Amino acid sequence: ILNFATHGREIVSIPNFPQNLERGFRDVEYTDVVYIPKKKFRMEKEKGYKGLVKGGRARLLFADEVECVDVQVDENGEVSEISVNIVPKQETEEGKAADEKRRKGLATIVWVSSKAVECEARMYGKLFNSCVVDGKHWNAEMAAKLQGVDFLELYNKESLVVKKILAEPSAVPKEAVDQLHWQFYQLGYFVVDSDSTRENPVFNLSVELKKGF
């Protein structure tokens, strides 16, 4: 964020439960470097796309409106860094109303600051591939029998995918906490794994958002 020194702030207050503000807020450090999901940036705007594009604007969730002014790519042509400016808020009542009206049409992007902690996320999916035969759902053993194959052939090799993610420091417990659970934005609900340590936090996916089999 190029103009962070003049328009940024050190702390952003974020609701613990956006649908129920009475359940409190948490303070999150805000820095001149933030990380956003890769899928939330494209070089050019496409129909139906909701994210930040080169030369465009978007809102950082619970923080600021930003405008992309430059993009850096690596030797493989992949975007490696996005330079943005915070769009200053207008102070007059008329200006505030105009800001609010404009921002309603902007994409909102989740982010973490440079203070984020790298964690291991174990993404669990369905154990077996399609167990539908002739339009009916069966257990894996019966589905395999009907298809004339061993049921292990229906085993989903991607039923567990391990990813590295960045999380707010507050998501990482300072000591072992049994069954501590969180919702990670746009991913799902996670529970702390028994393998987790302060140095190597591990979270297990328990319920994925908007996922259908």
Buried (B, 14 or more C-beta within 10 A) or exposed (E): BBBBEEBBEEEBEBBEEEEEEEEEEEEBBBBEEBEBEEEBBBEEEEEEEEBBBBEBBBBBBBBBBBBBEEBEEEEEEEBEEBEBBBBEEEEEEEEEEEBEEEBEEBBBBBBBBEBBBEBBBBBBEEEBBBBEBEEEEBEBEBBBBEBEEEBEEBEEEEEEEEEEBBBBBBBBEEEEEEEBEBEBBEBBBBBBBEEBEEEEBBBBBEEBEEEEE
